[in-house]
Each structure stands twice: as structure tokens, then as C-alpha cells.
Amino acid sequence: MKRPIDILVLSDLHLGTYGCRAKELVDYLRTVRPAMVILNGDIIDIWQFKKRYFPKSHMDVVKRLLKLAAKVPVYYITGNHDEALRRYSPSRLGNLHLVDKLVITVDGKRYWFFHGDLFDATMKSAKWLAKLGGVGYDLLVRINNIVNWSLERFGRPRMSFSKRIKGSVKRAVRFISDFEETAAAIAVHEGYDVVVCGHIHQPQMRTIHTPEGSVRYLNSGDWIEHMSALEYANGAWTMYAHEANAVASGQALVEEESVAVD
């Protein structure tokens, strides 16, 4: 029995890369019945795309998303790794909409959906460095996959190199915080009640307070490290996490916290 969802938000699938957890994503998509799908950037990784590597499981994700688009609205918001599609935005093919951002009203609240690379200084000043970082990240994930294969053979839990780096390197932690606070400040200034991003691969649900007001900040995470998605149903948002210890129960919630920005 599929779970009904009013809005499903996915981002940073990075189809076409070795790190994409496409099989798990297909398994998840088989369990839900969304009334609207928002793909918040970096869905197909055009930066890292290679003709020799696009497995069947990755194509299965594309097919399942197109199958959804035959029934319900699907909004594909462009990101930095699929920025080549921005030349065709905005455009529409049936229920499939290609856009750079999406502004909608949900239950009386104004929502601003966009990928988030707009706030990345590296993207603005040195795109070549960002692309080089993408290659390095993909290599790190490939090495991590080999390590996890070995750990699973010995009955040990999987581990994530990138999660550990993000959690231990102060500059990485500061970057994530700056990103979230910048998104919140602009959203408040523009009069939005909720801002929904991707880009930084960090699932989050929290309220951020700024001198001008408060805004709900949501980030759908990714399908490389966290295998996460945002679900809106029955008037509330929840964070789905497809981790091994959460598959049995179906969902893992990220607790909301209230944060003040000076």
C-alpha cells in the first residue's frame, strides 16, 4: 500500500555518478503516492556525466519520475550540476515543468523553492574550482563505497567519509551555517514564510530568526550520503531518511530547532 503525500521534495540525486543511491531511491519511490513532486536541483549530474556510466538503476529512477509526471505535476528546478538545462528554462511538457525557482502558496503560506547554488561563493567566483571539487567528491564517494563493501562483509556498519569531514572541519560547518542563514535572511526580506533548498547535502528542518523576522528553513538533503526526502502530508512536513536502521519503521524525523541570526 503506497503512502499518500501531498508534496514530495527530492534534491541532489546526482544521477550518472558512482555515489548515487539509485536502487534505494527506486525502492522508496515505490512506497509513496505524491500529488506533487518537486525536484530541487542536481538531479542528473551533467558535470560528471559519462556515456559509459549510466546504470539501469539510474534509468529506472528517470522512468519512475516520468511515470509520475504522467499523472501529477512535477517541477524540475535546475541546480549547478544540471545548469546546462537553464538555457531551456522556463519550459513545460505536459505535467513536467522546468524552472529555475518555484514560488507557491501552501495552506496560506508563501513557499520559495530553489536549489541554493546562488549563495555559493565558489560557484560565483571560480566555477572551475567548484567542478574540480565535484570530481574530488565523486572520487571520495567511490573510495567510501569500497570501504563500506568491506565493512558489510565483516558485519560492520557503513560509514560516510563526507559526513565525518563536514562534521569535524570547522570551515565546512561554518559554510553550512552561513548558507542556511543567508537563505533565511533573503527569504524574510522577500516576504516568504518558508524557504526550501538543496545543494549542501544537509537535510534540515528548523525555524531561523533574523532581525527582520522569522522563516522556516527546509533542506531535502541528498541521495548520496543521507538518502533523504521532504514529505508534506496532513498539513505538516516530515523528513524521510532511507537509512538501514530506518527502513523497518519507514521514517526518521529530523527534529526542528529554533535558531536566531544576529
Secondary structure as UniProt FT lines:
FT   STRAND          3..5
FT   STRAND          7..10
FT   TURN            18..19
FT   HELIX           22..29
FT   TURN            30..31
FT   STRAND          32..34
FT   STRAND          37..40
FT   TURN            51..52
FT   HELIX           56..69
FT   TURN            70..71
FT   STRAND          74..77
FT   TURN            81..82
FT   HELIX           83..88
FT   STRAND          91..93
FT   TURN            94..95
FT   STRAND          96..99
FT   STRAND          102..106
FT   TURN            107..108
FT   STRAND          109..113
FT   HELIX           117..119
FT   HELIX           121..125
FT   HELIX           127..153
FT   TURN            154..155
FT   HELIX           161..168
FT   HELIX           170..189
FT   TURN            190..191
FT   STRAND          194..197
FT   STRAND          204..210
FT   TURN            211..212
FT   STRAND          213..219
FT   STRAND          228..233
FT   TURN            234..235
FT   STRAND          236..241
FT   TURN            244..249
FT   STRAND          257..260
//
